[in-house]
Amino acid sequence: QTLIPELQTFFLSHFGTYTPLIVKIVTLLDSEKAYLLLLLLMYNYGNIYKTYFIYASVTIAQLLMAICKIGILEPRPYWADINEETQKKIIPYDCLGGFGSPSTHVFTSTVFYFVYWKVIFQSKSRKNQTCLKYFSLFVIMIILLLVAFVRLLSGSHSLDQIIFGFLLGICYYVFVFYVKHIYVNNSSQLLKYIKLKKTKYISNIILIIVVYIVVYYIQTNDKERMALGMKYEDKIKKVCPELKDSQILFNESLYLFFIIFSNIGAWFGLKCEYSCIFDKHDQNWKKYNFETDESEIEDRALLASKITITKEIQWNHTGFIKSIFRLIFMCLFLSLCTLPYYYISWDNNIWIVALGKIGLTLNLYTFTMYANTYIPRIYQ
């Protein structure tokens, strides 16, 4: 109860008015802007499976956070029922209105940076670069420590909420790479996902919706929990009046939940690229997106077929200048897809925010990214 006020007092006495600036700068490391920029770099210099896998990991993290937050209903330090004198000393440098446990920022950044790191060093050209591998891991740990520290300093999370978020992130990493044995250079894993029938894919989506709705219904129909929520809502609006109704408590969980559905746009985009651009020709698709060598093609009978994709127009063989051009092109092209996010206000009804501001924007973004993977190479 006294750790956060003491930490803030120490920073204010040593850094004064620069404390909020420090919080904002470090927060950029686990912001959607940083994630999208790094995803575009992976998209430009890696392959579509690597990019999609990292993106899917982040959206799954948001789904887990949406369920955990309304399942646990733990308050944030700056509006919790703690000693009034202590609470008055907590300055919310980063006003957030959702429930506090676990820390979404710490969990998401742990998942994102560890998965990103693993994806890079699963590649054949990087996996034996031991010094670079462990130096980059050290840098990632520094980033995560900074993110965790700032969540504490900003009054957004208690120490146990931060540790909980970090441990969940590690569990996700271990489950994906050491239990499910995901290997991002295996084109067959992505191809199997792309070839899923629409009915099976939609049934999986429906199952996710049902699970969330059940949890959401149980929590929002409990009178005691809703009374507690109203009590917290009054405190949030008093301390952070700039927050809108769509951004607090159960509503925040709802729009976090809708982030997972941006995978629908990505899936249809991947399916469109495979079906329309490559006409369901597996080997052309693999050669283009995964740099598959003929020696690695499992079906030897297909070697006799004419491979129309040459090395010069493979994903990773465009040269430095052309790669930069492609990156700039996609940044400009994809920025148009974010217009709904900026034009739909948080003041709107929560369903308009969840479906339009969040769902529509991300689905346009991911569909465009994957359905148009061939467009940036037309100039060649």
ABEGO torsion letter per residue (X at the ends): XAAAAAAAAAAAAAAEAAAAAAAAAAAAAABAAAAAAAAAAAAAABBAAAAAAAAAAAAAAAAAAAAAAAAAGBBBAAABBBBAAAAAABBBABBBABBAOBBAAAAAAAAAAAAAAAAAAABAAAAABAAAAAAAAAAAAAAAAAAAAAAAAAGABBAAAAAAAAAAAAAAAAAAAAAAGBBAABAAAAAAAAABBAAAAAAAAAAAAAAAAAAAAAAAABAAAAAAAAAAAAAAAAABAABBAAABEAAAAAAAAAAAAAAAAAAAAAAAAAAAAAGGBAAAAAAAAAGBBAAABABAAAAABBBABBAAABAAAAEAAAAAAAAAAAAAAAAAAAAAAAABBAABBAAAAAAAAAAAAAAAAAAAAAAAAAAAAAAX
